[in-house]
Amino acid sequence: MIWDSLSSLTEMRMKRIFSWLGVFLIIASFLVFSAVKANVNFDFTQMWAYRIRFYQGFVLTVQISLFSMLLSLILGALVVLARRSRWMIIKDLAAAYVEIIRGTPLLVQIIFFYYIIGTAWGLSNRFVAGVIILSVFEGAYISEIIRGGVNSIESKQMEIARSIGLTKLKMFRLVLLPQLIIRIIPAIAGQFASVIKDSSLLSTIAIIELMQVTKEITATNYSTYYTSYIVLAVLYLLLTFPVSMLSRWLERSNRYEI
């Protein structure tokens, strides 16, 4: 029986592998066919000369994404607390922040924050400015993820915890926090992939991340235009695909009934 189960599992995995190979071949064939019809020649031999620049842009993209994700988590949690405040003006400020950030394009926010607010406050470090801008943008979305997680926890659990004499701190630590973490981790992991992709817009203020590196390479050597952007897409996939897979695994591993 054990041997049959292992065989069935192996067969399922093999089918899954062949299925993904088929998907890859379909997509690759479509792209190659489109390139041939458009008379585009993909010459990747020139890309090796730019490997150091791509590596530097890749590292900076990772750094920006990690710092931004950490700060946006902190900001998102603070916004959730602010929206539950007894002070009306604090609640309204937090609500306005979420609505304004979620309702306007990131590109507009980057230009506005860097060239107006950044200039007014003497913020000249582009890396720091980029991290702050991206954190402010992602913090609005993360606050909604956290708020949704909090609201999904039944109020009767808190009433039961209160009835057995738990303090507010113990209720948070023993009842609310463990459930909240389980419920929001998959969405937070998925949001991290968005942080990585959104960081490409920071090239607008000339931060030398992957997108800006690609723009500079194609500006100096137009013959690498298409191949540079293919390399760019692959590098972003190397960052976002594992995060997406982690998000799906966490979602399957932490299913719960509401």
Secondary structure as UniProt FT lines:
FT   HELIX           2..37
FT   TURN            38..39
FT   HELIX           44..50
FT   HELIX           51..83
FT   HELIX           88..103
FT   HELIX           106..112
FT   HELIX           113..118
FT   HELIX           119..120
FT   TURN            121..122
FT   HELIX           126..151
FT   HELIX           155..163
FT   TURN            164..165
FT   HELIX           168..170
FT   HELIX           171..176
FT   HELIX           177..198
FT   HELIX           199..205
FT   HELIX           210..220
FT   HELIX           222..224
FT   HELIX           225..253
//
